[in-house]
Amino acid sequence: MKTDAYVKFGEMASTYGQQYVTPDLDLPKYPANVFRLNTFINLLNEIKPKRVIDVGCGTADPLLAMRKAGHEVDGFDFAEEMVAVAKSNVEKAGYSPDIIFRDNMEDITQVETGVYDCAIALGAVYYARDFEKTIGNIAGLLPSGGHMIISLRNDLFSMYSMNDYSVEYMYRTFFPKEKLSEDLRRRLDAHMQERHKVEDVEKVFETIDDRLVHTYNHNPLTVQQDILSAHGLMQKGLYFYHFHALPPIFEHTDRDEFRKLSAEFEANPADWRGMFMCSTFIVHAQKA
Ligand SMILES: C[S@@+](CC[C@H](N)C(=O)[O-])C[C@H]1O[C@@H](n2cnc3c(N)ncnc32)[C@H](O)[C@@H]1O
């Protein structure tokens, strides 16, 4: 039985904000979320929304950075510990703690439709148990012309990672395996296993383990039909972050060089190569 992500994130509430304090390529964790935050701020600067709601706002460090850039952002999270840390952080920054509240993106009860003309979610929506419903809930908050900006996990990254995830992805997505003769199936298995060895390595940094919490991955090429159309949303742009300059195994063996080269790619979030080289991406959509 997989755990709900907000429970796991709640346990990390006291330390989660550290990644935003002194982002540095030397940290145990690559500062992917700082690159993500920069792209969100750049998009808000372009859109200039009147009021923004941050879904799954965590410690409110991103929300405060956006307020510093001049945007009126409120936020909610479902993890009580995150809400407590976020309220304390916004108060320390001189804002009312009421700009943060507790709510569940899978069943939003505290936000009325039309109050916010922009809904954002950084690293939150793909942790929903019911992704489809969650996107519907968020889209439902927006007035016509309102904006939604969310980050998602990139399914196509498996085509670039060149490991056991690639094998699983290719079998799931491309190969007509039921139609193969037994002999061909056996040789295909051997071919795939030989070229994509299971990486028996310790994790580079501690993270929410994908195998213990609910997550969804998405294909950036099919976002419009897979996610947006059903909710009256039109895709305006895709942006990539958490580039991998080399297959991820090299972050284990050549960390500094790997990170320096990867960080150089982050300068252009619109680089189409992010479709494969990035584990995560951002969707900007607008409600009809
Ligand atoms: C990866 S963290 C990101 C936090 C913050 N947005 C950031 O970028 O630093 C995901 C957040 O989503 C929250 N979350 C998970 N499930 C949620 C739900 N059902 N409703 C609201 N928030 C949720 C978690 O508690 C956590 O704070």
The ligand as an SDF file (V2000), in Angstrom:
LIG
                    3D

 27 29  0  0  0  0  0  0  0  0999 V2000
    7.3380   18.4970   -3.6000 C   0  0  0  0  0  0  0  0  0  0  0  0
    6.5110   19.3650   -2.3400 S   0  0  0  0  0  0  0  0  0  0  0  0
    6.5770   20.9890   -3.0410 C   0  0  0  0  0  0  0  0  0  0  0  0
    6.3380   22.0830   -2.0730 C   0  0  0  0  0  0  0  0  0  0  0  0
    6.4100   23.4920   -2.6830 C   0  0  0  0  0  0  0  0  0  0  0  0
    5.4140   23.6650   -3.7260 N   0  0  0  0  0  0  0  0  0  0  0  0
    7.7820   23.7620   -3.2480 C   0  0  0  0  0  0  0  0  0  0  0  0
    7.9240   23.8260   -4.4730 O   0  0  0  0  0  0  0  0  0  0  0  0
    8.7310   23.9250   -2.4560 O   0  0  0  0  0  0  0  0  0  0  0  0
    4.8260   18.8700   -2.5880 C   0  0  0  0  0  0  0  0  0  0  0  0
    3.8480   19.5000   -1.6320 C   0  0  0  0  0  0  0  0  0  0  0  0
    2.5080   19.0960   -2.0040 O   0  0  0  0  0  0  0  0  0  0  0  0
    1.7830   18.8730   -0.8050 C   0  0  0  0  0  0  0  0  0  0  0  0
    0.6330   17.9920   -1.0680 N   0  0  0  0  0  0  0  0  0  0  0  0
    0.6520   16.6680   -1.3420 C   0  0  0  0  0  0  0  0  0  0  0  0
   -0.6030   16.2020   -1.4740 N   0  0  0  0  0  0  0  0  0  0  0  0
   -1.4380   17.2740   -1.2910 C   0  0  0  0  0  0  0  0  0  0  0  0
   -2.8560   17.4310   -1.3270 C   0  0  0  0  0  0  0  0  0  0  0  0
   -3.6610   16.3940   -1.5300 N   0  0  0  0  0  0  0  0  0  0  0  0
   -3.3630   18.6690   -1.1540 N   0  0  0  0  0  0  0  0  0  0  0  0
   -2.5440   19.7370   -0.9200 C   0  0  0  0  0  0  0  0  0  0  0  0
   -1.1870   19.6270   -0.8470 N   0  0  0  0  0  0  0  0  0  0  0  0
   -0.6400   18.4180   -1.0400 C   0  0  0  0  0  0  0  0  0  0  0  0
    2.8020   18.2420    0.1140 C   0  0  0  0  0  0  0  0  0  0  0  0
    2.3900   18.2940    1.4720 O   0  0  0  0  0  0  0  0  0  0  0  0
    4.0430   19.0690   -0.1880 C   0  0  0  0  0  0  0  0  0  0  0  0
    4.1460   20.1930    0.6390 O   0  0  0  0  0  0  0  0  0  0  0  0
  1  2  1  0
  2  3  1  0
  2 10  1  0
  3  4  1  0
  4  5  1  0
  5  6  1  0
  5  7  1  0
  7  8  2  0
  7  9  1  0
 10 11  1  0
 11 12  1  0
 11 26  1  0
 12 13  1  0
 13 14  1  0
 13 24  1  0
 14 15  1  0
 14 23  1  0
 15 16  2  0
 16 17  1  0
 17 18  1  0
 17 23  2  0
 18 19  1  0
 18 20  2  0
 20 21  1  0
 21 22  2  0
 22 23  1  0
 24 25  1  0
 24 26  1  0
 26 27  1  0
M  CHG  2   2   1   9  -1
M  END
$$$$
